[in-house]
């Protein structure tokens, strides 16, 4: 891939209180990109009870990774520390990148 033209990230999350969550994409150089779950429309159901969230990523932040090589990961945090809060799960995630070869 010579140049990244567009990228998106999809998260399958099963959690009843989405307002409690924050998420980050961790890039291969260990910098982070905050993911705005609160202003992302929930999509179709995923797996049994999860919801799909798809976010566009700023291509300019990802340009430095030749061929998108390296380890990528997603971190989702539940910011409500009350123990009686319902539990949730990050069931899976995927990233799609488009560019010139």
Residue pairs with C-beta under 8 A, 6 or more apart in sequence:
1 66
1 67
1 68
1 97
1 99
1 100
1 101
2 99
2 100
2 101
3 63
3 99
3 100
4 59
4 62
4 63
4 68
4 97
4 98
4 99
5 59
5 98
5 99
5 100
6 56
6 59
6 97
6 98
6 99
7 56
7 57
7 59
7 62
7 95
7 96
7 97
7 98
8 54
8 55
8 56
8 57
8 95
8 96
9 25
9 35
9 54
9 55
9 57
9 74
9 93
9 94
9 95
9 96
10 52
10 53
10 54
10 55
10 93
10 94
10 95
10 96
11 23
11 35
11 37
11 52
11 53
11 54
11 55
11 74
11 76
11 90
11 92
11 93
12 46
12 47
12 50
12 51
12 52
12 53
12 90
12 91
12 92
12 93
13 21
13 37
13 50
13 51
13 53
13 76
13 88
13 89
13 90
13 91
14 47
14 48
14 49
14 50
14 51
14 88
14 89
14 91
15 21
15 78
15 86
15 87
15 88
15 89
16 86
16 88
17 80
17 85
17 86
17 88
18 37
18 38
18 42
18 51
19 38
20 78
20 79
20 80
20 85
21 37
21 76
21 77
21 78
21 79
21 88
22 34
22 35
22 37
22 76
22 77
22 79
23 34
23 35
23 37
23 74
23 75
23 76
23 77
24 32
24 33
24 34
24 35
24 74
24 75
25 32
25 33
25 35
25 57
25 72
25 73
25 74
25 95
26 32
26 72
26 73
26 74
26 75
27 33
27 61
27 62
27 65
27 70
27 72
28 65
28 69
28 70
28 71
28 72
29 64
29 65
29 70
32 75
33 57
33 58
33 61
35 55
35 74
36 55
37 53
37 55
40 53
40 54
40 55
41 53
42 51
42 52
42 53
43 51
43 52
43 53
43 54
44 51
44 52
45 51
45 52
46 52
46 91
46 92
47 91
47 92
50 89
50 91
57 95
62 68
62 97
68 97
72 95
74 90
74 93
76 90
78 85
78 88
